[in-house]
Amino acid sequence: MHRIVRRIKGGSSNILRKEFPELLKLSSLWTHSYYVSTIGAAEEAIEKYIEAQRGV
């Protein structure tokens, strides 16, 4: 799973940096973490994860 996430983040980073050259100044667009769950995931768990990422 981590390989898929890494490819998505890398690919989207390349696309965004081509469209918005000012992003080239940033060392990274994404954090190294990610969240994966089934469709039945509890909304509360997702909200907690997002709130925790804001502190990264």
mmCIF entry with sequence, helices, sheets and N, C-alpha, C, O atoms, coordinates in Angstrom:
data_MODEL
# 
_entry.id   MODEL 
# 
_entity.id                         1 
_entity.type                       polymer 
_entity.pdbx_number_of_molecules   1 
# 
_entity_poly.entity_id                      1 
_entity_poly.type                           'polypeptide(L)' 
_entity_poly.nstd_linkage                   no 
_entity_poly.nstd_monomer                   no 
_entity_poly.pdbx_seq_one_letter_code       MHRIVRRIKGGSSNILRKEFPELLKLSSLWTHSYYVSTIGAAEEAIEKYIEAQRGV 
_entity_poly.pdbx_seq_one_letter_code_can   MHRIVRRIKGGSSNILRKEFPELLKLSSLWTHSYYVSTIGAAEEAIEKYIEAQRGV 
_entity_poly.pdbx_strand_id                 A 
# 
loop_
_entity_poly_seq.entity_id 
_entity_poly_seq.num 
_entity_poly_seq.mon_id 
_entity_poly_seq.hetero 
1 1  MET n 
1 2  HIS n 
1 3  ARG n 
1 4  ILE n 
1 5  VAL n 
1 6  ARG n 
1 7  ARG n 
1 8  ILE n 
1 9  LYS n 
1 10 GLY n 
1 11 GLY n 
1 12 SER n 
1 13 SER n 
1 14 ASN n 
1 15 ILE n 
1 16 LEU n 
1 17 ARG n 
1 18 LYS n 
1 19 GLU n 
1 20 PHE n 
1 21 PRO n 
1 22 GLU n 
1 23 LEU n 
1 24 LEU n 
1 25 LYS n 
1 26 LEU n 
1 27 SER n 
1 28 SER n 
1 29 LEU n 
1 30 TRP n 
1 31 THR n 
1 32 HIS n 
1 33 SER n 
1 34 TYR n 
1 35 TYR n 
1 36 VAL n 
1 37 SER n 
1 38 THR n 
1 39 ILE n 
1 40 GLY n 
1 41 ALA n 
1 42 ALA n 
1 43 GLU n 
1 44 GLU n 
1 45 ALA n 
1 46 ILE n 
1 47 GLU n 
1 48 LYS n 
1 49 TYR n 
1 50 ILE n 
1 51 GLU n 
1 52 ALA n 
1 53 GLN n 
1 54 ARG n 
1 55 GLY n 
1 56 VAL n 
# 
_struct_asym.id          A 
_struct_asym.entity_id   1 
# 
loop_
_struct_conf.conf_type_id 
_struct_conf.id 
_struct_conf.pdbx_PDB_helix_id 
_struct_conf.beg_label_comp_id 
_struct_conf.beg_label_asym_id 
_struct_conf.beg_label_seq_id 
_struct_conf.pdbx_beg_PDB_ins_code 
_struct_conf.end_label_comp_id 
_struct_conf.end_label_asym_id 
_struct_conf.end_label_seq_id 
_struct_conf.pdbx_end_PDB_ins_code 
_struct_conf.beg_auth_comp_id 
_struct_conf.beg_auth_asym_id 
_struct_conf.beg_auth_seq_id 
_struct_conf.end_auth_comp_id 
_struct_conf.end_auth_asym_id 
_struct_conf.end_auth_seq_id 
_struct_conf.pdbx_PDB_helix_class 
_struct_conf.details 
_struct_conf.pdbx_PDB_helix_length 
HELX_P HELX_P1 AA1 HIS A 2  ? GLU A 19 ? HIS A 2  GLU A 19 1 ? 18 
HELX_P HELX_P2 AA2 PRO A 21 ? LYS A 25 ? PRO A 21 LYS A 25 5 ? 5  
HELX_P HELX_P3 AA3 GLU A 43 ? ARG A 54 ? GLU A 43 ARG A 54 1 ? 12 
# 
_struct_conf_type.id          HELX_P 
_struct_conf_type.criteria    ? 
_struct_conf_type.reference   ? 
# 
loop_
_atom_site.group_PDB 
_atom_site.id 
_atom_site.type_symbol 
_atom_site.label_atom_id 
_atom_site.label_alt_id 
_atom_site.label_comp_id 
_atom_site.label_asym_id 
_atom_site.label_entity_id 
_atom_site.label_seq_id 
_atom_site.pdbx_PDB_ins_code 
_atom_site.Cartn_x 
_atom_site.Cartn_y 
_atom_site.Cartn_z 
_atom_site.occupancy 
_atom_site.B_iso_or_equiv 
_atom_site.pdbx_formal_charge 
_atom_site.auth_seq_id 
_atom_site.auth_comp_id 
_atom_site.auth_asym_id 
_atom_site.auth_atom_id 
_atom_site.pdbx_PDB_model_num 
ATOM 1   N N  . MET A 1 1  ? 0.816   -1.187 0.000   1.00 0.00 ? 1  MET A N  1 
ATOM 2   C CA . MET A 1 1  ? 0.000   0.000  0.000   1.00 0.00 ? 1  MET A CA 1 
ATOM 3   C C  . MET A 1 1  ? 0.865   1.258  0.000   1.00 0.00 ? 1  MET A C  1 
ATOM 4   O O  . MET A 1 1  ? 0.546   2.237  -0.676  1.00 0.00 ? 1  MET A O  1 
ATOM 5   N N  . HIS A 1 2  ? 1.969   1.228  0.767   1.00 0.00 ? 2  HIS A N  1 
ATOM 6   C CA . HIS A 1 2  ? 2.803   2.434  0.844   1.00 0.00 ? 2  HIS A CA 1 
ATOM 7   C C  . HIS A 1 2  ? 3.379   2.824  -0.514  1.00 0.00 ? 2  HIS A C  1 
ATOM 8   O O  . HIS A 1 2  ? 3.594   4.006  -0.781  1.00 0.00 ? 2  HIS A O  1 
ATOM 9   N N  . ARG A 1 3  ? 3.627   1.844  -1.365  1.00 0.00 ? 3  ARG A N  1 
ATOM 10  C CA . ARG A 1 3  ? 4.151   2.158  -2.709  1.00 0.00 ? 3  ARG A CA 1 
ATOM 11  C C  . ARG A 1 3  ? 3.124   2.921  -3.542  1.00 0.00 ? 3  ARG A C  1 
ATOM 12  O O  . ARG A 1 3  ? 3.466   3.845  -4.281  1.00 0.00 ? 3  ARG A O  1 
ATOM 13  N N  . ILE A 1 4  ? 1.876   2.524  -3.413  1.00 0.00 ? 4  ILE A N  1 
ATOM 14  C CA . ILE A 1 4  ? 0.811   3.203  -4.155  1.00 0.00 ? 4  ILE A CA 1 
ATOM 15  C C  . ILE A 1 4  ? 0.678   4.646  -3.681  1.00 0.00 ? 4  ILE A C  1 
ATOM 16  O O  . ILE A 1 4  ? 0.604   5.571  -4.491  1.00 0.00 ? 4  ILE A O  1 
ATOM 17  N N  . VAL A 1 5  ? 0.650   4.829  -2.374  1.00 0.00 ? 5  VAL A N  1 
ATOM 18  C CA . VAL A 1 5  ? 0.526   6.180  -1.817  1.00 0.00 ? 5  VAL A CA 1 
ATOM 19  C C  . VAL A 1 5  ? 1.709   7.035  -2.241  1.00 0.00 ? 5  VAL A C  1 
ATOM 20  O O  . VAL A 1 5  ? 1.542   8.199  -2.604  1.00 0.00 ? 5  VAL A O  1 
ATOM 21  N N  . ARG A 1 6  ? 2.907   6.458  -2.194  1.00 0.00 ? 6  ARG A N  1 
ATOM 22  C CA . ARG A 1 6  ? 4.108   7.204  -2.584  1.00 0.00 ? 6  ARG A CA 1 
ATOM 23  C C  . ARG A 1 6  ? 4.028   7.638  -4.051  1.00 0.00 ? 6  ARG A C  1 
ATOM 24  O O  . ARG A 1 6  ? 4.421   8.755  -4.387  1.00 0.00 ? 6  ARG A O  1 
ATOM 25  N N  . ARG A 1 7  ? 3.523   6.767  -4.919  1.00 0.00 ? 7  ARG A N  1 
ATOM 26  C CA . ARG A 1 7  ? 3.396   7.117  -6.342  1.00 0.00 ? 7  ARG A CA 1 
ATOM 27  C C  . ARG A 1 7  ? 2.354   8.212  -6.556  1.00 0.00 ? 7  ARG A C  1 
ATOM 28  O O  . ARG A 1 7  ? 2.553   9.118  -7.365  1.00 0.00 ? 7  ARG A O  1 
ATOM 29  N N  . ILE A 1 8  ? 1.251   8.122  -5.831  1.00 0.00 ? 8  ILE A N  1 
ATOM 30  C CA . ILE A 1 8  ? 0.211   9.153  -5.951  1.00 0.00 ? 8  ILE A CA 1 
ATOM 31  C C  . ILE A 1 8  ? 0.745   10.498 -5.478  1.00 0.00 ? 8  ILE A C  1 
ATOM 32  O O  . ILE A 1 8  ? 0.560   11.516 -6.146  1.00 0.00 ? 8  ILE A O  1 
ATOM 33  N N  . LYS A 1 9  ? 1.408   10.502 -4.320  1.00 0.00 ? 9  LYS A N  1 
ATOM 34  C CA . LYS A 1 9  ? 1.952   11.757 -3.792  1.00 0.00 ? 9  LYS A CA 1 
ATOM 35  C C  . LYS A 1 9  ? 3.036   12.310 -4.713  1.00 0.00 ? 9  LYS A C  1 
ATOM 36  O O  . LYS A 1 9  ? 3.071   13.514 -4.971  1.00 0.00 ? 9  LYS A O  1 
ATOM 37  N N  . GLY A 1 10 ? 3.908   11.456 -5.205  1.00 0.00 ? 10 GLY A N  1 
ATOM 38  C CA . GLY A 1 10 ? 4.981   11.906 -6.096  1.00 0.00 ? 10 GLY A CA 1 
ATOM 39  C C  . GLY A 1 10 ? 4.441   12.442 -7.410  1.00 0.00 ? 10 GLY A C  1 
ATOM 40  O O  . GLY A 1 10 ? 4.878   13.487 -7.891  1.00 0.00 ? 10 GLY A O  1 
ATOM 41  N N  . GLY A 1 11 ? 3.496   11.724 -7.982  1.00 0.00 ? 11 GLY A N  1 
ATOM 42  C CA . GLY A 1 11 ? 2.909   12.155 -9.251  1.00 0.00 ? 11 GLY A CA 1 
ATOM 43  C C  . GLY A 1 11 ? 2.148   13.459 -9.122  1.00 0.00 ? 11 GLY A C  1 
ATOM 44  O O  . GLY A 1 11 ? 2.277   14.352 -9.960  1.00 0.00 ? 11 GLY A O  1 
ATOM 45  N N  . SER A 1 12 ? 1.356   13.564 -8.068  1.00 0.00 ? 12 SER A N  1 
ATOM 46  C CA . SER A 1 12 ? 0.597   14.804 -7.884  1.00 0.00 ? 12 SER A CA 1 
ATOM 47  C C  . SER A 1 12 ? 1.523   15.969 -7.566  1.00 0.00 ? 12 SER A C  1 
ATOM 48  O O  . SER A 1 12 ? 1.251   17.102 -7.963  1.00 0.00 ? 12 SER A O  1 
ATOM 49  N N  . SER A 1 13 ? 2.608   15.703 -6.858  1.00 0.00 ? 13 SER A N  1 
ATOM 50  C CA . SER A 1 13 ? 3.594   16.752 -6.574  1.00 0.00 ? 13 SER A CA 1 
ATOM 51  C C  . SER A 1 13 ? 4.207   17.271 -7.867  1.00 0.00 ? 13 SER A C  1 
ATOM 52  O O  . SER A 1 13 ? 4.351   18.481 -8.046  1.00 0.00 ? 13 SER A O  1 
ATOM 53  N N  . ASN A 1 14 ? 4.564   16.371 -8.762  1.00 0.00 ? 14 ASN A N  1 
ATOM 54  C CA . ASN A 1 14 ? 5.143   16.780 -10.050 1.00 0.00 ? 14 ASN A CA 1 
ATOM 55  C C  . ASN A 1 14 ? 4.166   17.623 -10.865 1.00 0.00 ? 14 ASN A C  1 
ATOM 56  O O  . ASN A 1 14 ? 4.543   18.645 -11.439 1.00 0.00 ? 14 ASN A O  1 
ATOM 57  N N  . ILE A 1 15 ? 2.920   17.190 -10.911 1.00 0.00 ? 15 ILE A N  1 
ATOM 58  C CA . ILE A 1 15 ? 1.902   17.928 -11.663 1.00 0.00 ? 15 ILE A CA 1 
ATOM 59  C C  . ILE A 1 15 ? 1.704   19.322 -11.074 1.00 0.00 ? 15 ILE A C  1 
ATOM 60  O O  . ILE A 1 15 ? 1.671   20.313 -11.803 1.00 0.00 ? 15 ILE A O  1 
ATOM 61  N N  . LEU A 1 16 ? 1.576   19.391 -9.759  1.00 0.00 ? 16 LEU A N  1 
ATOM 62  C CA . LEU A 1 16 ? 1.351   20.684 -9.108  1.00 0.00 ? 16 LEU A CA 1 
ATOM 63  C C  . LEU A 1 16 ? 2.539   21.620 -9.274  1.00 0.00 ? 16 LEU A C  1 
ATOM 64  O O  . LEU A 1 16 ? 2.360   22.820 -9.482  1.00 0.00 ? 16 LEU A O  1 
ATOM 65  N N  . ARG A 1 17 ? 3.753   21.079 -9.183  1.00 0.00 ? 17 ARG A N  1 
ATOM 66  C CA . ARG A 1 17 ? 4.946   21.918 -9.313  1.00 0.00 ? 17 ARG A CA 1 
ATOM 67  C C  . ARG A 1 17 ? 5.107   22.448 -10.745 1.00 0.00 ? 17 ARG A C  1 
ATOM 68  O O  . ARG A 1 17 ? 5.634   23.543 -10.945 1.00 0.00 ? 17 ARG A O  1 
ATOM 69  N N  . LYS A 1 18 ? 4.657   21.679 -11.731 1.00 0.00 ? 18 LYS A N  1 
ATOM 70  C CA . LYS A 1 18 ? 4.704   22.170 -13.118 1.00 0.00 ? 18 LYS A CA 1 
ATOM 71  C C  . LYS A 1 18 ? 3.704   23.301 -13.323 1.00 0.00 ? 18 LYS A C  1 
ATOM 72  O O  . LYS A 1 18 ? 3.992   24.282 -14.010 1.00 0.00 ? 18 LYS A O  1 
ATOM 73  N N  . GLU A 1 19 ? 2.528   23.156 -12.722 1.00 0.00 ? 19 GLU A N  1 
ATOM 74  C CA . GLU A 1 19 ? 1.491   24.174 -12.893 1.00 0.00 ? 19 GLU A CA 1 
ATOM 75  C C  . GLU A 1 19 ? 1.731   25.407 -12.019 1.00 0.00 ? 19 GLU A C  1 
ATOM 76  O O  . GLU A 1 19 ? 1.371   26.523 -12.394 1.00 0.00 ? 19 GLU A O  1 
ATOM 77  N N  . PHE A 1 20 ? 2.341   25.194 -10.854 1.00 0.00 ? 20 PHE A N  1 
ATOM 78  C CA . PHE A 1 20 ? 2.584   26.285 -9.912  1.00 0.00 ? 20 PHE A CA 1 
ATOM 79  C C  . PHE A 1 20 ? 4.069   26.316 -9.551  1.00 0.00 ? 20 PHE A C  1 
ATOM 80  O O  . PHE A 1 20 ? 4.456   25.755 -8.526  1.00 0.00 ? 20 PHE A O  1 
ATOM 81  N N  . PRO A 1 21 ? 4.907   26.953 -10.364 1.00 0.00 ? 21 PRO A N  1 
ATOM 82  C CA . PRO A 1 21 ? 6.359   26.957 -10.158 1.00 0.00 ? 21 PRO A CA 1 
ATOM 83  C C  . PRO A 1 21 ? 6.799   27.460 -8.786  1.00 0.00 ? 21 PRO A C  1 
ATOM 84  O O  . PRO A 1 21 ? 7.880   27.100 -8.318  1.00 0.00 ? 21 PRO A O  1 
ATOM 85  N N  . GLU A 1 22 ? 5.986   28.279 -8.138  1.00 0.00 ? 22 GLU A N  1 
ATOM 86  C CA . GLU A 1 22 ? 6.361   28.761 -6.810  1.00 0.00 ? 22 GLU A CA 1 
ATOM 87  C C  . GLU A 1 22 ? 6.469   27.628 -5.786  1.00 0.00 ? 22 GLU A C  1 
ATOM 88  O O  . GLU A 1 22 ? 7.093   27.790 -4.737  1.00 0.00 ? 22 GLU A O  1 
ATOM 89  N N  . LEU A 1 23 ? 5.862   26.486 -6.094  1.00 0.00 ? 23 LEU A N  1 
ATOM 90  C CA . LEU A 1 23 ? 5.950   25.328 -5.203  1.00 0.00 ? 23 LEU A CA 1 
ATOM 91  C C  . LEU A 1 23 ? 7.331   24.680 -5.243  1.00 0.00 ? 23 LEU A C  1 
ATOM 92  O O  . LEU A 1 23 ? 7.666   23.888 -4.362  1.00 0.00 ? 23 LEU A O  1 
ATOM 93  N N  . LEU A 1 24 ? 8.131   25.004 -6.249  1.00 0.00 ? 24 LEU A N  1 
ATOM 94  C CA . LEU A 1 24 ? 9.481   24.448 -6.345  1.00 0.00 ? 24 LEU A CA 1 
ATOM 95  C C  . LEU A 1 24 ? 10.347  24.874 -5.166  1.00 0.00 ? 24 LEU A C  1 
ATOM 96  O O  . LEU A 1 24 ? 11.339  24.215 -4.854  1.00 0.00 ? 24 LEU A O  1 
ATOM 97  N N  . LYS A 1 25 ? 9.978   25.971 -4.508  1.00 0.00 ? 25 LYS A N  1 
ATOM 98  C CA . LYS A 1 25 ? 10.736  26.451 -3.350  1.00 0.00 ? 25 LYS A CA 1 
ATOM 99  C C  . LYS A 1 25 ? 10.582  25.528 -2.142  1.00 0.00 ? 25 LYS A C  1 
ATOM 100 O O  . LYS A 1 25 ? 11.446  25.495 -1.266  1.00 0.00 ? 25 LYS A O  1 
ATOM 101 N N  . LEU A 1 26 ? 9.486   24.786 -2.102  1.00 0.00 ? 26 LEU A N  1 
ATOM 102 C CA . LEU A 1 26 ? 9.221   23.902 -0.969  1.00 0.00 ? 26 LEU A CA 1 
ATOM 103 C C  . LEU A 1 26 ? 10.007  22.605 -1.104  1.00 0.00 ? 26 LEU A C  1 
ATOM 104 O O  . LEU A 1 26 ? 10.148  22.064 -2.200  1.00 0.00 ? 26 LEU A O  1 
ATOM 105 N N  . SER A 1 27 ? 10.511  22.118 0.008   1.00 0.00 ? 27 SER A N  1 
ATOM 106 C CA . SER A 1 27 ? 11.257  20.857 -0.039  1.00 0.00 ? 27 SER A CA 1 
ATOM 107 C C  . SER A 1 27 ? 10.321  19.669 -0.235  1.00 0.00 ? 27 SER A C  1 
ATOM 108 O O  . SER A 1 27 ? 10.712  18.662 -0.826  1.00 0.00 ? 27 SER A O  1 
ATOM 109 N N  . SER A 1 28 ? 9.089   19.781 0.257   1.00 0.00 ? 28 SER A N  1 
ATOM 110 C CA . SER A 1 28 ? 8.129   18.692 0.141   1.00 0.00 ? 28 SER A CA 1 
ATOM 111 C C  . SER A 1 28 ? 6.713   19.258 0.186   1.00 0.00 ? 28 SER A C  1 
ATOM 112 O O  . SER A 1 28 ? 6.446   20.217 0.911   1.00 0.00 ? 28 SER A O  1 
ATOM 113 N N  . LEU A 1 29 ? 5.814   18.668 -0.583  1.00 0.00 ? 29 LEU A N  1 
ATOM 114 C CA . LEU A 1 29 ? 4.415   19.097 -0.545  1.00 0.00 ? 29 LEU A CA 1 
ATOM 115 C C  . LEU A 1 29 ? 3.593   18.275 0.437   1.00 0.00 ? 29 LEU A C  1 
ATOM 116 O O  . LEU A 1 29 ? 2.615   18.771 0.996   1.00 0.00 ? 29 LEU A O  1 
ATOM 117 N N  . TRP A 1 30 ? 3.978   17.034 0.650   1.00 0.00 ? 30 TRP A N  1 
ATOM 118 C CA . TRP A 1 30 ? 3.183   16.116 1.457   1.00 0.00 ? 30 TRP A CA 1 
ATOM 119 C C  . TRP A 1 30 ? 3.980   15.604 2.652   1.00 0.00 ? 30 TRP A C  1 
ATOM 120 O O  . TRP A 1 30 ? 5.209   15.563 2.622   1.00 0.00 ? 30 TRP A O  1 
ATOM 121 N N  . THR A 1 31 ? 3.261   15.215 3.706   1.00 0.00 ? 31 THR A N  1 
ATOM 122 C CA . THR A 1 31 ? 3.905   14.546 4.836   1.00 0.00 ? 31 THR A CA 1 
ATOM 123 C C  . THR A 1 31 ? 4.190   13.101 4.427   1.00 0.00 ? 31 THR A C  1 
ATOM 124 O O  . THR A 1 31 ? 3.696   12.636 3.400   1.00 0.00 ? 31 THR A O  1 
ATOM 125 N N  . HIS A 1 32 ? 4.975   12.399 5.220   1.00 0.00 ? 32 HIS A N  1 
ATOM 126 C CA . HIS A 1 32 ? 5.291   11.002 4.919   1.00 0.00 ? 32 HIS A CA 1 
ATOM 127 C C  . HIS A 1 32 ? 4.165   10.061 5.351   1.00 0.00 ? 32 HIS A C  1 
ATOM 128 O O  . HIS A 1 32 ? 4.151   8.893  4.963   1.00 0.00 ? 32 HIS A O  1 
ATOM 129 N N  . SER A 1 33 ? 3.231   10.562 6.144   1.00 0.00 ? 33 SER A N  1 
ATOM 130 C CA . SER A 1 33 ? 2.171   9.700  6.655   1.00 0.00 ? 33 SER A CA 1 
ATOM 131 C C  . SER A 1 33 ? 0.970   9.670  5.711   1.00 0.00 ? 33 SER A C  1 
ATOM 132 O O  . SER A 1 33 ? 0.834   10.510 4.822   1.00 0.00 ? 33 SER A O  1 
ATOM 133 N N  . TYR A 1 34 ? 0.111   8.687  5.926   1.00 0.00 ? 34 TYR A N  1 
ATOM 134 C CA . TYR A 1 34 ? -1.122  8.569  5.166   1.00 0.00 ? 34 TYR A CA 1 
ATOM 135 C C  . TYR A 1 34 ? -2.102  7.723  5.952   1.00 0.00 ? 34 TYR A C  1 
ATOM 136 O O  . TYR A 1 34 ? -1.708  7.009  6.873   1.00 0.00 ? 34 TYR A O  1 
ATOM 137 N N  . TYR A 1 35 ? -3.358  7.797  5.600   1.00 0.00 ? 35 TYR A N  1 
ATOM 138 C CA . TYR A 1 35 ? -4.417  7.059  6.286   1.00 0.00 ? 35 TYR A CA 1 
ATOM 139 C C  . TYR A 1 35 ? -5.159  6.215  5.266   1.00 0.00 ? 35 TYR A C  1 
ATOM 140 O O  . TYR A 1 35 ? -5.600  6.715  4.231   1.00 0.00 ? 35 TYR A O  1 
ATOM 141 N N  . VAL A 1 36 ? -5.293  4.940  5.565   1.00 0.00 ? 36 VAL A N  1 
ATOM 142 C CA . VAL A 1 36 ? -6.018  4.027  4.686   1.00 0.00 ? 36 VAL A CA 1 
ATOM 143 C C  . VAL A 1 36 ? -7.018  3.260  5.536   1.00 0.00 ? 36 VAL A C  1 
ATOM 144 O O  . VAL A 1 36 ? -6.682  2.762  6.611   1.00 0.00 ? 36 VAL A O  1 
ATOM 145 N N  . SER A 1 37 ? -8.245  3.171  5.048   1.00 0.00 ? 37 SER A N  1 
ATOM 146 C CA . SER A 1 37 ? -9.271  2.443  5.775   1.00 0.00 ? 37 SER A CA 1 
ATOM 147 C C  . SER A 1 37 ? -10.305 1.925  4.782   1.00 0.00 ? 37 SER A C  1 
ATOM 148 O O  . SER A 1 37 ? -10.300 2.298  3.609   1.00 0.00 ? 37 SER A O  1 
ATOM 149 N N  . THR A 1 38 ? -11.183 1.070  5.264   1.00 0.00 ? 38 THR A N  1 
ATOM 150 C CA . THR A 1 38 ? -12.262 0.567  4.420   1.00 0.00 ? 38 THR A CA 1 
ATOM 151 C C  . THR A 1 38 ? -13.372 1.607  4.351   1.00 0.00 ? 38 THR A C  1 
ATOM 152 O O  . THR A 1 38 ? -13.354 2.591  5.090   1.00 0.00 ? 38 THR A O  1 
ATOM 153 N N  . ILE A 1 39 ? -14.318 1.391  3.481   1.00 0.00 ? 39 ILE A N  1 
ATOM 154 C CA . ILE A 1 39 ? -15.429 2.328  3.318   1.00 0.00 ? 39 ILE A CA 1 
ATOM 155 C C  . ILE A 1 39 ? -16.246 2.450  4.598   1.00 0.00 ? 39 ILE A C  1 
ATOM 156 O O  . ILE A 1 39 ? -16.874 3.484  4.828   1.00 0.00 ? 39 ILE A O  1 
ATOM 157 N N  . GLY A 1 40 ? -16.251 1.443  5.413   1.00 0.00 ? 40 GLY A N  1 
ATOM 158 C CA . GLY A 1 40 ? -17.021 1.471  6.653   1.00 0.00 ? 40 GLY A CA 1 
ATOM 159 C C  . GLY A 1 40 ? -16.335 2.229  7.779   1.00 0.00 ? 40 GLY A C  1 
ATOM 160 O O  . GLY A 1 40 ? -16.742 2.100  8.933   1.00 0.00 ? 40 GLY A O  1 
ATOM 161 N N  . ALA A 1 41 ? -15.315 3.008  7.479   1.00 0.00 ? 41 ALA A N  1 
ATOM 162 C CA . ALA A 1 41 ? -14.568 3.733  8.504   1.00 0.00 ? 41 ALA A CA 1 
ATOM 163 C C  . ALA A 1 41 ? -15.466 4.720  9.236   1.00 0.00 ? 41 ALA A C  1 
ATOM 164 O O  . ALA A 1 41 ? -16.346 5.353  8.653   1.00 0.00 ? 41 ALA A O  1 
ATOM 165 N N  . ALA A 1 42 ? -15.213 4.826  10.522  1.00 0.00 ? 42 ALA A N  1 
ATOM 166 C CA . ALA A 1 42 ? -15.967 5.774  11.335  1.00 0.00 ? 42 ALA A CA 1 
ATOM 167 C C  . ALA A 1 42 ? -15.506 7.196  11.041  1.00 0.00 ? 42 ALA A C  1 
ATOM 168 O O  . ALA A 1 42 ? -14.307 7.467  10.967  1.00 0.00 ? 42 ALA A O  1 
ATOM 169 N N  . GLU A 1 43 ? -16.446 8.082  10.878  1.00 0.00 ? 43 GLU A N  1 
ATOM 170 C CA . GLU A 1 43 ? -16.128 9.481  10.578  1.00 0.00 ? 43 GLU A CA 1 
ATOM 171 C C  . GLU A 1 43 ? -15.270 10.092 11.684  1.00 0.00 ? 43 GLU A C  1 
ATOM 172 O O  . GLU A 1 43 ? -14.377 10.893 11.407  1.00 0.00 ? 43 GLU A O  1 
ATOM 173 N N  . GLU A 1 44 ? -15.534 9.721  12.915  1.00 0.00 ? 44 GLU A N  1 
ATOM 174 C CA . GLU A 1 44 ? -14.782 10.259 14.051  1.00 0.00 ? 44 GLU A CA 1 
ATOM 175 C C  . GLU A 1 44 ? -13.301 9.895  13.960  1.00 0.00 ? 44 GLU A C  1 
ATOM 176 O O  . GLU A 1 44 ? -12.445 10.724 14.268  1.00 0.00 ? 44 GLU A O  1 
ATOM 177 N N  . ALA A 1 45 ? -12.988 8.677  13.544  1.00 0.00 ? 45 ALA A N  1 
ATOM 178 C CA . ALA A 1 45 ? -11.590 8.251  13.420  1.00 0.00 ? 45 ALA A CA 1 
ATOM 179 C C  . ALA A 1 45 ? -10.869 9.075  12.358  1.00 0.00 ? 45 ALA A C  1 
ATOM 180 O O  . ALA A 1 45 ? -9.708  9.441  12.541  1.00 0.00 ? 45 ALA A O  1 
ATOM 181 N N  . ILE A 1 46 ? -11.536 9.363  11.269  1.00 0.00 ? 46 ILE A N  1 
ATOM 182 C CA . ILE A 1 46 ? -10.941 10.164 10.196  1.00 0.00 ? 46 ILE A CA 1 
ATOM 183 C C  . ILE A 1 46 ? -10.710 11.594 10.671  1.00 0.00 ? 46 ILE A C  1 
ATOM 184 O O  . ILE A 1 46 ? -9.662  12.179 10.398  1.00 0.00 ? 46 ILE A O  1 
ATOM 185 N N  . GLU A 1 47 ? -11.685 12.156 11.382  1.00 0.00 ? 47 GLU A N  1 
ATOM 186 C CA . GLU A 1 47 ? -11.536 13.516 11.900  1.00 0.00 ? 47 GLU A CA 1 
ATOM 187 C C  . GLU A 1 47 ? -10.358 13.612 12.867  1.00 0.00 ? 47 GLU A C  1 
ATOM 188 O O  . GLU A 1 47 ? -9.606  14.586 12.830  1.00 0.00 ? 47 GLU A O  1 
ATOM 189 N N  . LYS A 1 48 ? -10.192 12.607 13.736  1.00 0.00 ? 48 LYS A N  1 
ATOM 190 C CA . LYS A 1 48 ? -9.065  12.597 14.680  1.00 0.00 ? 48 LYS A CA 1 
ATOM 191 C C  . LYS A 1 48 ? -7.738  12.539 13.929  1.00 0.00 ? 48 LYS A C  1 
ATOM 192 O O  . LYS A 1 48 ? -6.784  13.225 14.296  1.00 0.00 ? 48 LYS A O  1 
ATOM 193 N N  . TYR A 1 49 ? -7.677  11.730 12.891  1.00 0.00 ? 49 TYR A N  1 
ATOM 194 C CA . TYR A 1 49 ? -6.452  11.628 12.102  1.00 0.00 ? 49 TYR A CA 1 
ATOM 195 C C  . TYR A 1 49 ? -6.114  12.972 11.461  1.00 0.00 ? 49 TYR A C  1 
ATOM 196 O O  . TYR A 1 49 ? -4.966  13.412 11.510  1.00 0.00 ? 49 TYR A O  1 
ATOM 197 N N  . ILE A 1 50 ? -7.102  13.619 10.867  1.00 0.00 ? 50 ILE A N  1 
ATOM 198 C CA . ILE A 1 50 ? -6.869  14.910 10.210  1.00 0.00 ? 50 ILE A CA 1 
ATOM 199 C C  . ILE A 1 50 ? -6.408  15.947 11.226  1.00 0.00 ? 50 ILE A C  1 
ATOM 200 O O  . ILE A 1 50 ? -5.479  16.706 10.951  1.00 0.00 ? 50 ILE A O  1 
ATOM 201 N N  . GLU A 1 51 ? -7.032  15.991 12.380  1.00 0.00 ? 51 GLU A N  1 
ATOM 202 C CA . GLU A 1 51 ? -6.627  16.940 13.420  1.00 0.00 ? 51 GLU A CA 1 
ATOM 203 C C  . GLU A 1 51 ? -5.195  16.674 13.871  1.00 0.00 ? 51 GLU A C  1 
ATOM 204 O O  . GLU A 1 51 ? -4.438  17.615 14.109  1.00 0.00 ? 51 GLU A O  1 
ATOM 205 N N  . ALA A 1 52 ? -4.818  15.415 13.990  1.00 0.00 ? 52 ALA A N  1 
ATOM 206 C CA . ALA A 1 52 ? -3.449  15.068 14.398  1.00 0.00 ? 52 ALA A CA 1 
ATOM 207 C C  . ALA A 1 52 ? -2.442  15.508 13.340  1.00 0.00 ? 52 ALA A C  1 
ATOM 208 O O  . ALA A 1 52 ? -1.326  15.903 13.679  1.00 0.00 ? 52 ALA A O  1 
ATOM 209 N N  . GLN A 1 53 ? -2.821  15.447 12.059  1.00 0.00 ? 53 GLN A N  1 
ATOM 210 C CA . GLN A 1 53 ? -1.915  15.833 10.977  1.00 0.00 ? 53 GLN A CA 1 
ATOM 211 C C  . GLN A 1 53 ? -1.673  17.333 10.934  1.00 0.00 ? 53 GLN A C  1 
ATOM 212 O O  . GLN A 1 53 ? -0.639  17.779 10.436  1.00 0.00 ? 53 GLN A O  1 
ATOM 213 N N  . ARG A 1 54 ? -2.593  18.098 11.438  1.00 0.00 ? 54 ARG A N  1 
ATOM 214 C CA . ARG A 1 54 ? -2.424  19.558 11.442  1.00 0.00 ? 54 ARG A CA 1 
ATOM 215 C C  . ARG A 1 54 ? -1.247  19.966 12.311  1.00 0.00 ? 54 ARG A C  1 
ATOM 216 O O  . ARG A 1 54 ? -0.674  21.037 12.110  1.00 0.00 ? 54 ARG A O  1 
ATOM 217 N N  . GLY A 1 55 ? -0.881  19.137 13.266  1.00 0.00 ? 55 GLY A N  1 
ATOM 218 C CA . GLY A 1 55 ? 0.246   19.442 14.141  1.00 0.00 ? 55 GLY A CA 1 
ATOM 219 C C  . GLY A 1 55 ? 1.582   19.014 13.572  1.00 0.00 ? 55 GLY A C  1 
ATOM 220 O O  . GLY A 1 55 ? 2.624   19.305 14.160  1.00 0.00 ? 55 GLY A O  1 
ATOM 221 N N  . VAL A 1 56 ? 1.575   18.326 12.435  1.00 0.00 ? 56 VAL A N  1 
ATOM 222 C CA . VAL A 1 56 ? 2.814   17.811 11.827  1.00 0.00 ? 56 VAL A CA 1 
ATOM 223 C C  . VAL A 1 56 ? 3.580   18.929 11.180  1.00 0.00 ? 56 VAL A C  1 
ATOM 224 O O  . VAL A 1 56 ? 4.649   18.699 10.616  1.00 0.00 ? 56 VAL A O  1 
# 
